[in-house]
Amino acid sequence: MKHDARSPQVISQIREFIMRPTVAAAIADAFVRVFPASSSRANVLKQTALFCGAALLVWLLSLTYGLDLSAGFF
């Protein structure tokens, strides 16, 4: 079996691919346990989190303004 230098990188990428949804699900489950579905505090928290996420997305997009992200860049 031939081993190349990319093997640890590939394993790391696979591990990250598997762990991200798992961590996201754990965080979501924690929020569900802390805040019941009918709680007004949960709705305020959810709206605040969505607003912060949208603001973060806009900020990240503004960082790439003027940057050449074509295929040749990579």
N, C-alpha and C positions, 0 to 999 in steps of 0.2 A: 504494500500500500504506500503510495507516494504522499508525503506530507509537504505542504508548501507553507510559506510564511503567512498566508492569509487565513489559515485554519483558526487561530485564536480570534481573529477579527470576525470571521463568519459565525463562530460560536457565540461571540459577544452580541452580534446583531440578532441572532435567533433568540437569545436570552432576553434581549431588550424587547423584541417583538412580542414575546410571550408575557413578559412582566408588566408592560404598560397597561393593557386592559385589566389585568389582575389588580394592580394598584388602584386604578380608577374605580373599579367595582368595590374595592374595600373602602375607599373614601366615600363613595356614594352610599354604601350600606351604613357607614358610621353616621352620616347625616340623616339618613332615614330613621335610625334608632334614636338619635338625639331630638329631632324635630318631627312630631307626628304630621301626617299629611294635611290635616285640617288646621294646623297652627298658622296664625297670621305671621308669627315670627319666621316661620319657614318660608312663607311667600316673600317676605321682605328680604331674607337672606338669599333666596334664589334669584330674585330680581337684581340684587346688588352684585351677586356673583356673575350673572349674565352681563351686566353693564361693565364690570371690571374686565371680563373676558373680551368683550367687544372693544373696549378701550385698548387693551393689550394687543389685539389683532391690528387695530389701526396704527398703533405705535410701531409695531413690527413692520407693517407695510410701508410706513413713512421712512423707516431706516433703509429700505431697499430702493427708495426713489432715486432714479438716475443710475442705479447699478445695473450693469449688463449681466442679466441672468440667462442669457442664451445658452444653448448647448455647448458652444465653444468655450464658455467661461469655465466649465467643469472639466 
